[in-house]
């Protein structure tokens, strides 16, 4: 069984037992959260939500918070200036425990 869930404005395809990286959530590591914005539940019988599937939930555990690798942004204007910038996006790793349809 799998499902499509919306987290922080992004959609993710999830299955029980898999880990996903999402934008940073404000929960402590080790806590269990329930995601109730389930857009689709697939398996033997597929259910499409309008916009969400009623009564469906995804139970996930917050594993850790971290930063992604650094992205270098380099801007150059001919004859004017050079600018070098870096960015590291913060993310949260979730482990999907189960999907309740």
N, C-alpha and C positions, 0 to 999 in steps of 0.2 A: 504494500500500500504506500502511496506517495501523495504529496499534496503541494499546492502552491500557496505560499504564505507571503503577506506583505509586512515588511519590517522597515520602519523609517522611510517610507515612500519607495522602497525597492521591493521587487518580487523575487522570491527564491523558491526553487524546486527542492523539497526536503523529503527524506525518507528516515525511518527510525534507524538510529545508530550512526548516522553521518554527522560530520562537523562542518560548520559553515562560518565564514568571516563576514560580519555585518558592520555597519557604521556603529560607532561607540554608543553603548547603552549605559544608563546610569544605575545599574544594579551591581552589587558586590559579587566578586568571583565566588563560585560555589553555591549560589542561590538557584532555585528552580523558578522559572517563569512560564506563564501560559500565554501563548500567542493566539488571540481569538480572531484575527483578520485572515481567515482561511478562504481563499478565493476558489480553490478547486481541490477535490479529493478524488483520486483515481485508484483503481484496483479492479476488483471483480465488477463493481458497479460504480461508474463515474458519476460524480455529482458536481455540477457547476453552480456557483453562487451568483446571486443577483443583488448586490455586488459581493456579499459574503455568504458562505454556507452556514445556515442556521444550526447552532449547537456543536459545530466542529471546533476543535481546539488542538493546538500543537504544544506539547510539553517539552521544554528545553532547559538545559542547565548551562549557566554561564561558566565557562572554563577559565578564561583569562582575558585581560585587557593588554593591548600592545600597540606598537606603532609599525606601520609598513615601511618598506625600504624608501630611502630618500630619492626624491625626484629633483633633478637639477633643471632650473629654468634660466636660460641665458638670453638676454635681450641686447641687441646691438643696433644703434642708429648710425648710419654712415657719417663720419666726421663729428659726431656729437658725443656719445657716451656709451659705455658698456655697463651692464648690470647683471650680476649673477645672484640667483636666488635659489633656495631649497625649500622643499615641503615634505613633511612626513604625516600621512593621514593616520589618525587613531582608529582602531577597530576593536571589536569584541568577538571572541570565538565562542560559538554556541554548539553544544552537543545535543542533537535531537534525541529525546528519550522515546516518545510515542506520539502517534497521531490518533486523536479521538474523533471519530466521524459521527 
